Amino acid sequence: MLTFENGFQGSIAAGGGNMPSANSTENDVVFGGIKTLDELIKSTLKIYEGDLFVVLTGCVGELIGDNVPDLVSNYQRAGYPIVYANTAGFKGNNLYGHEVVVDAIIDQFVGDYQGEKKKGLINLWFETPYYNHNWRGDYQELARILRGAGFEVNVLFGAENPGVEAWKRIPQAQFNLVVSPWVGIKNAEHLQKKYNQPYLHIPEIPVGEEATAKFIRQVVEYAGIDKAQSEQFIRQEADIYYYYLEHFSEFFAEYWYGMPSEFVVTADAAYALAYSKFLADQIGLIPKKVIITDNTPEKYRPAITEYFKNNISEGVSIDVEFEEDGYLVEKKIESVEFTSGKPLILGSSWELTLADKKGALFFEVATPSSETLVINRSHIGYRGALQFLERIYSASVGGR
């Protein structure tokens, strides 16, 4: 569901809808489902050849108290590459589950490490796979930027991930880079404790030349590597970026009167922040409302709120709201009074009808996303920002 109704991202092999499941029944609830799970693991190991298997618990197994850790440990002792993670749905959403699974793989599969750290090698902790429909393209763009700046990047997800060997390399990295307002911090803190491995937390995903150049310099400064390569890369990318913007300016000068001047964003914390900053700081649009829908843990909300108040753009302050109920999100947007021009609404498929009512330009940036097919797209960094502008102003020309 998360792959199909979210940009139709697709799945392969044992992913997505093909994932083996115990499919617990009433009999398992009454008498325990551990035997059923044991049979499932045995049959899966016979059918599939894999470098790593992850057993995810669900609500039923955890409610009735099935001893999954003990069962999986038997297979681990027998030499199978298998781990377990307690991911009952009542504990949190898939962002919470993502962090739990990452820690489980680190503890049960990667294991202990006493070797040296490699200067310039970083582990990239960025988006939760499949949660945002652009995640694969965004991972590639961010990795490209970091490599251009002189780093060796250990990519753990997406098209450039080489497999389990990337996970085995995690302890060798100089540091962990977390690019997100909150997702991944828990994992980085765990790695710091386990491997004495520091981490750099950058809340804002960079979009556009100014934000990306600032991002690169911040990472380079933290790593203590030579700045010559990164500065040359910044100059090269800036030249290309502004070349395209210069040609775009002819279109903008001709059609400026029909362009949006105010916007609303409803998305997870990472993209709500990234898009709001780019639109307000680089494009000059006025934010009317920003709603974060990812059920951000309470302990991170004050820092995120402060970031929106003081780090979006000079003279711009946003009172961000946290709301995951789709009905209430719709009501909040419905109450927004747009004052000039055609407004822009960035959200999920659930906001499409409301955007039509408001006469707003609209496109999907959040889950669910059932009106967009994504094969390989990015809206971040240098190249992604240009694609982002294309989508906004194509919508302006096309009237949607």
C-alpha positions, 0 to 999 in steps of 0.5 A: 500500500505504501509503495502503490498508493504513494507514487506507484513506486513498485516493489521487487522480490520479497518486498511490498505485497510479496512479503511473507506473512504468518497471517495470524488466525484466531487459533494463533491468538488463543494458543500462541502463534510462535509455531506458525511463525517458525514454519513461516521462517523455515519455508522462507529460508528454503524458498528465498536466497537472501543476505539478510532476513528481518522478522517484524512483529505485528500487533497480534504477536506482541499482544499475546506475548509470542517469544519472537526474540527466542525463536529468531535467536535459534536461527541466528545461532544456526548461522542464518543472517536473520534479525527481529524487530518489535514493530507492533502498529500500536507503538507508532507509525512507520517512521518509528518502525524504521528507526526500530528496524535500523537499530535491530540490524545494527545490534544483531547483524552488524555487531561489534567493531573495534577497528579504525574509523576512515576519515572522509567516509560518512554514513548517510541517514536521510529519508525513510524508504518509500515514505516520500515518493521522491526518496530514491531520487533525493538519496541519489542527489544528496549522495552526489552532492556529498561525493562532489564535495570530497566525501566517500558516502555509505548509502544504506538505501535506494538504487546506490546501496550495494547491499548488506556490505554497506551495513557492515561498513557502518562502524568504519565511518568517520561520522554519521550524517543525519539530514532530517528534523528528527527521523534518524537521530535515535539511530545516530545516538545509538551508533554513538554509544555503540561505536563511539561514532559522532554524528552531525545533525542537520535538520534542513534538507537543502533545496536550491543553490544557497541552501545546498552550498551552506549544507556542503560547507557545514558538513566539510567544516565538521569533517575537517577535510580539505575545502578546495574540492568542495569549493570548486564543486560549489562554484561549478554547480552554482554556475549550472544552476543559475544558467538555467534560472537565467533562462527561466527568468524570461518565462517568469517575466512574461507570466508573473501576473498569473503566478502564485504568491502564497502557499500552504504546505502539509507534509512530514516535518522534513519536507514541510521545512525544506519546501517552506524554506525554499519557497519563502527564502528563494522564490519569495512566496508567502507562507499562509499555513504549514502543517506537519503530519508525521506525528513528530515525537513531542520532544522534537516539536519545540526545536522544529517550531523554533526553526520555523520561527527563526530560520525560514527567511529574513522577516518571515516567521511561521507558526507551524502546526502538528496534526495527523488527522486528515479531516482536521488538516482539511479543516485547517486549510479550508480556513486559510484566507488567501489574499492575492493571486492563485494560491499554491497548495502542496500536500497529499492526495487528500488535499486535491478536492480542497485545492479545487474548491479553493481554486488553488494550484496543487501538486503532491509532495506527501503520502498518500500520493495517488495522482503521481507516478514517480520513477526517479525524481528529486526536489532537493539539492541543485538539480532537484530544485530546478525540477521542483520549480518546473512542477510549480510553474508547469502547474501555473501554466496548466491551471492545476 
